Amino acid sequence: ADPPQSLKSLAFNGPDGKPTTIADHAGKTVLLNLWATWCAPCRAEMPALDALQKEKGGNAFEVVAVNVDTGDDAKPKKFLKEIGIETLGYYRDATMDLFNEAKTR
């Protein structure tokens, strides 16, 4: 964006199911990725993101891949298991608010 915009307030649920924001990852470089089970490119890129988190993830860097499917957790969790995702945290926004806010910005 020109001028750049702060994304600190972008909100979603963390791996523990509790609300979190990008600001909660302060001090880290964050690669924010939004994905859905119905997204063919997502299926293709998730293994690479998982490998990146496994190789580079830590105190200085994190891949935050946020699922934006509506409904319950069953379908997204099945999707991750089917494609062999093991390292990425399970971030989620079933409201689509994160997707819509990011799209607007």
Secondary structure, DSSP 8 states (H G I E B T S, - for coil): --S----TT-EEE-TTSSEEEGGGGTTSEEEEEEE-TT-HHHHHHHHHHHHHHHHH-SSSEEEEEEE--SS-SHHHHHHHHHTT--SS--EE-TTSHHHHHHHH-
